[in-house]
Amino acid sequence: MKPTLNWQIASVTNIKPETAKVKSFTLTLPEWMRHRAGQHYDIRLTAQDGYQTQRSYSIASEPEREGEIDITVERINDGEVSTYLHDVLVPSDRIEVRGPIGGYFVWEAGLLPDPLLLIAGGSGVVPLMAMIRHRAAEGAQNPTALLYSSRNIEDVIYYNELEKLRAANNGLQIFHTLSRSQPPGWKGYARRIDEEMLREVASPLGEAVQVYICGPTLMVESAANSLVKIGIVSDQIRTERFGPSGG
Ligand SMILES: Cc1cc2nc3c(=O)[nH]c(=O)nc-3n(C[C@H](O)[C@H](O)[C@H](O)COP(=O)(O)OP(=O)(O)OC[C@H]3O[C@@H](n4cnc5c(N)ncnc54)[C@H](O)[C@@H]3O)c2cc1C
């Protein structure tokens, strides 16, 4: 299936605050095409003087939802596109998009029944959430662990939905790590993702584990290197880098 690369005009049909800095946008697409979890769309903005700029945003929703997609965007201070999406866009606005794009950082429930290890930093959880939602929609039972690093508890995106999916007891485990501050009584990890943490989370998943890592560039590279050190074959590790910062 080849991704369509035509630009189309999506309608913004819902805007949902997720955290203080993150919002999800539902985009209804006239030329909707089933995506694969992990793919992204490009969004293009055009100013009145003709200046254009575009950015990529992962699809957050599962492919089973027809006719529309969700994207989840973190507001980057001074960012050109994320501030427009957060501060200017309102429901019923129209926006130019193109996708679905990407054939490498994807997971399909039927095709890859192996255990899954999903590793996220900040908004890097977005394409991994599409995989988790897709897994739930397909009723897949493969052992799956999400290791998700956030700065503070208030920054965790999709917290309640992740808890619900975990409680459904279909083989999904969620491990949070809070690198800056932790609420009283916090029982999860309390540091940046490191080799020891990866060993603890990855070992029970066995040697055939398929790994997807997404987040800030430095975090992705450090997690991938640590996984290779603990013996996971690099062919089983797929990475997606969202941006330059260290999270
Ligand atoms: C395949 C792909 C999928 C992506 N999916 C998502 C997604 O689902 N949700 C999402 O929020 N973002 C996602 N991104 C990042 C997104 O494309 C933009 O880079 C981001 O929104 C910043 O764009 P901007 O125009 O607001 O900032 P810019 O004007 O491009 O940059 C402003 C400043 O912020 C810095 N910066 C740029 N990106 C980041 C970042 N991610 N973190 C910290 N600092 C940054 C720049 O170096 C610059 O100094 C994805 C990127 C890729 C490549």
The ligand as a MOL file (V3000), in Angstrom:
LIG
                    3D

  0  0  0     0  0            999 V3000
M  V30 BEGIN CTAB
M  V30 COUNTS 53 58 0 0 0
M  V30 BEGIN ATOM
M  V30 1 C 8.2800 11.8500 12.1540 0
M  V30 2 C 8.0030 12.9210 13.1960 0
M  V30 3 C 6.8710 12.8470 13.9700 0
M  V30 4 C 6.6130 13.8410 14.9300 0
M  V30 5 N 5.4940 13.7120 15.7020 0
M  V30 6 C 5.2560 14.6350 16.6550 0
M  V30 7 C 4.1170 14.4920 17.5110 0
M  V30 8 O 3.3510 13.5140 17.4200 0
M  V30 9 N 3.9090 15.4510 18.4520 0
M  V30 10 C 4.7640 16.5250 18.5950 0
M  V30 11 O 4.5020 17.3680 19.4750 0
M  V30 12 N 5.8450 16.6660 17.8160 0
M  V30 13 C 6.1060 15.7690 16.8390 0
M  V30 14 N 7.1980 15.9180 16.0230 0
M  V30 15 C 7.9940 17.1660 16.1170 0
M  V30 16 C 7.3450 18.2220 15.1930 0
M  V30 17 O 7.5010 17.8230 13.8430 0
M  V30 18 C 7.9910 19.6050 15.3290 0
M  V30 19 O 9.3760 19.4900 15.1750 0
M  V30 20 C 7.6790 20.2700 16.6610 0
M  V30 21 O 6.2640 20.4470 16.8150 0
M  V30 22 C 8.3510 21.6650 16.7320 0
M  V30 23 O 7.9170 22.4390 15.6610 0
M  V30 24 P 7.7450 24.0180 15.8050 0
M  V30 25 O 7.5040 24.5560 14.4240 0
M  V30 26 O 6.7560 24.3310 16.8510 0
M  V30 27 O 9.1540 24.4670 16.3430 0
M  V30 28 P 10.3710 25.0660 15.4700 0
M  V30 29 O 10.0090 26.4510 15.0130 0
M  V30 30 O 10.7180 24.0420 14.4140 0
M  V30 31 O 11.5340 25.0700 16.5260 0
M  V30 32 C 11.5730 26.0590 17.5790 0
M  V30 33 C 12.6910 25.7130 18.5340 0
M  V30 34 O 12.3730 24.5060 19.2590 0
M  V30 35 C 13.3530 23.4880 19.0320 0
M  V30 36 N 12.6070 22.2210 18.8310 0
M  V30 37 C 12.0940 21.7440 17.6850 0
M  V30 38 N 11.4520 20.5780 17.8950 0
M  V30 39 C 11.5590 20.3260 19.2140 0
M  V30 40 C 11.1070 19.2670 20.0480 0
M  V30 41 N 10.3810 18.2130 19.5670 0
M  V30 42 N 11.4120 19.3400 21.3680 0
M  V30 43 C 12.0930 20.3850 21.8750 0
M  V30 44 N 12.5590 21.4040 21.1280 0
M  V30 45 C 12.2930 21.3780 19.8200 0
M  V30 46 C 14.0950 23.9130 17.7800 0
M  V30 47 O 15.4320 23.4530 17.7840 0
M  V30 48 C 14.0240 25.4310 17.8680 0
M  V30 49 O 15.0350 25.9240 18.7080 0
M  V30 50 C 7.5000 14.9320 15.0900 0
M  V30 51 C 8.6610 14.9950 14.2990 0
M  V30 52 C 8.9190 14.0040 13.3820 0
M  V30 53 C 10.1740 14.1000 12.5490 0
M  V30 END ATOM
M  V30 BEGIN BOND
M  V30 1 1 1 2
M  V30 2 1 2 3
M  V30 3 2 2 52
M  V30 4 2 3 4
M  V30 5 1 4 5
M  V30 6 1 4 50
M  V30 7 2 5 6
M  V30 8 1 6 7
M  V30 9 1 6 13
M  V30 10 2 7 8
M  V30 11 1 7 9
M  V30 12 1 9 10
M  V30 13 2 10 11
M  V30 14 1 10 12
M  V30 15 2 12 13
M  V30 16 1 13 14
M  V30 17 1 14 15
M  V30 18 1 14 50
M  V30 19 1 15 16
M  V30 20 1 16 17
M  V30 21 1 16 18
M  V30 22 1 18 19
M  V30 23 1 18 20
M  V30 24 1 20 21
M  V30 25 1 20 22
M  V30 26 1 22 23
M  V30 27 1 23 24
M  V30 28 2 24 25
M  V30 29 1 24 26
M  V30 30 1 24 27
M  V30 31 1 27 28
M  V30 32 2 28 29
M  V30 33 1 28 30
M  V30 34 1 28 31
M  V30 35 1 31 32
M  V30 36 1 32 33
M  V30 37 1 33 34
M  V30 38 1 33 48
M  V30 39 1 34 35
M  V30 40 1 35 36
M  V30 41 1 35 46
M  V30 42 1 36 37
M  V30 43 1 36 45
M  V30 44 2 37 38
M  V30 45 1 38 39
M  V30 46 1 39 40
M  V30 47 2 39 45
M  V30 48 1 40 41
M  V30 49 2 40 42
M  V30 50 1 42 43
M  V30 51 2 43 44
M  V30 52 1 44 45
M  V30 53 1 46 47
M  V30 54 1 46 48
M  V30 55 1 48 49
M  V30 56 2 50 51
M  V30 57 1 51 52
M  V30 58 1 52 53
M  V30 END BOND
M  V30 END CTAB
M  END
